[in-house]
Amino acid sequence: MDVRLVQLLGSFITARSQYSLSRLEYAMQHGEEAAPPVIDRLLEPSERALREEWPSLESQLEAAIDYVKNLERNRTSRGGRDESFRWLQRSVRELDQYARAIRWVMTVSENETER
């Protein structure tokens, strides 16, 4: 397995843990709203995980991105400084950056293999 993928997957796993904490904090601060979507754990940075778990995680991440975008659109009505929202927003952005990098490395690796 490509070393870059192992490193990116390790970073994604760490960022996903931060997302879980930010999700919990946001849900506690805003109990009247639906909680942010769950993003499952990636059990290990391996080829098996990429084949079996990654597609589902990408879908879950898309749901989290949509959730945050919806909150951003309605942010003006919320008013005040909401640190739990900002932490959730940062966590989702970080996950998205790692996911995009993982997808890019996977695509490049597949193209190199086909040659």
N, C-alpha and C positions, 0 to 999 in steps of 0.2 A: 504494500500500500504506500502511496505517495506520502512522504514525510510532511509535506505542506497540508495534506488533508488531515493527518493525525493531529497536527498542531491546531488547525482550525476547528476540528471537532472537539478537541479538548477545551478550546476557548469558548465554543458554543455551549458546551456542557456547563462551564462556569457561569456564563452569561444567563443561561436558562435558570440556574439556581437563584441568581439575583432577580430575575423576572418573577420567579415564584414568590420571593419575599415582597417585592414591590406590589405584586398582585394581591397578596394577603393584606398588606397595609392599606392599599386603596379600598379594598372591599370592606375593611373594618371602618375606615373613615367615611365611607359612603354606603352604608348598609341598606339604604332605600333604593339603590340602583342594582341592576344585575352585575354580578362580579365579572371581572375580565376573564376571557377564555383561558382554559387550562392548556398548557403546552407540556406534553409528556416528556419524561426523561429519555435521553439517549443513553442507553445502558453502557456503551463503550465506544471508543473511537476506532471502529473496525469496518472492513469491507462488508461484513454481514449487516452491520447496523445501517450502513448506507443503502444497501439493497432493500432491507426489510422495514426499517423504521423511518428513514429519511423522508420518503414521500408524505407520510402522515404528519410528520413534524412540520414540513413546509406548509401543509394545509392549515394546521393549527396556528402557525405563525401568521399566515394570511388573515385568519380570523382575529387575531390579536391586533394586527395592524389596522384592520377595518374598525375594530372597537375603539382604538386610540384616535383614529381619524374622525370618527363620529363624536367623540368627546371634544376634540379640537374645534369642530364646527359649532358645538354648543357651548363652548368655553365662556363666551361673553355673558351668558346668563348665570354662570356659576359664581362669578365675582370673587374678589379676594385672591390671596396667594395660597395655592394648594400644592404643598410640597409632595404629597403622595401622588398626585397626578403627574408632576414633573418627573418623579422617580420612575413611575410606570412608563411614561413616554420615553425616557432615556433608555430604559431596559429593552423596550420593544425595538427602538432604533438600533441598539447594539446587536441584538439578535438578528435583525434584518441584515445588517452589514456582514456579520459572519455567515449567514445563510447565503447571501449573494456571492461571497468569496468562495464558499464551499462549492456552490453550483458552478462557478467559473472554473475552478480547479478541476472539478469532475469533467466538465465539458472539454477542457484542454487535454486532460489525460486520455479521455475517450478518443479524441481526434488524433493524438499521437499514437495510440494503440492501433488505430485503423490504418495508419500509413505503412 
